[in-house]
Amino acid sequence: MEKREVRYEMLRPAQLRAEMDRAPLVFLPIAPLEYHGPHLPLGTDPINAAQCALEACRRLGKGVVMPTLYLGTERERPDWMLESLGFRKGDWVVGMDFPTATWKSHYYPEHIFGLMVASTLEMLISQGYKAIVIVNGHGAWNQLETLDRLAKHYSHTTDAAVVWKLAIVMDVSEKNLAGHADLVETSLMLHYEKEVFGGQKIVDLSALPPRSVPIRYPDFSVVDGPGFSEKPSPDRIVLTDPRDATLEKGKRIFDDTVRMYIDLAKAALKKGT
């Protein structure tokens, strides 16, 4: 059976109107091009956000998906986090652009990021969408806070329900799930490599050292959850090792995340219509 076309940019005006009449729902994937170590693509976050949005929309059977906004913001690391990550107080480290990074991330200043997202939301609201689900692929604190402020603002000042969540489900059976370029994100990319890109290689684990060599946070911008807290892993060694990644684990995380967005979209539709 042919999949229902849900991509906004592929639909003609009459098709968009028909979809809106069925349900005034739109998914908006957002995430930056960001350094994810030498083994993952810079598009790791937007790839994940887009695929979660598309699959949630298709499984739900209603709504459309906007083209991904390749946008993200980051800030300089505070002193306490610099120490957690294995750097010195006063070092200048922005986001995941550690001194060892071999490519710069595409971070926008927070105010520019906020303006661009706000303008997009206003356009969608003016078109008549009553439920806007932001599928956020990037976990920087200032990005999360900006999206939360915008969602609350437009949900309270317009007749639309604007909601958002980070595009990774926290699995209580896993420890330190919310890392960067670690086991979780690498597993997701292995899943997409097979299921979305038809085997086109986007993950290169050989770019990391042999399994016998521990990966420390500053080495490759690979960090587990504790690295972003005041209780880092011992010796700043990544516990959720990307070299343990499997596409089966990636599929489980993907499916859980898609179900989360389906529930979020249903709640937004109920509130906004």
Secondary structure, 3 states (H helix, E strand, C coil): CCCCCCEHHHCCHHHHHHHHHHCCEEEEEECCCCCCCCCCCCCHHHHHHHHHHHHHHHHHCCCEECCCECCCCCCECCHHHHHHCCCCCCCCCECCCCCCCCCCCCCCCHHHHHHHHHHHHHHHHHHCCCEEEEEECCCCHHHHHHHHHHHHHHHHHCCCEEEEEECCCCCCCCCCCCCECCHHHHHHHHHHHHHCCCCCCCCCHHHCCCCCCCCEHHHHCCECHHHHCCCCCHHHECCCCHHHCCHHHHHHHHHHHHHHHHHHHHHHHHHHC
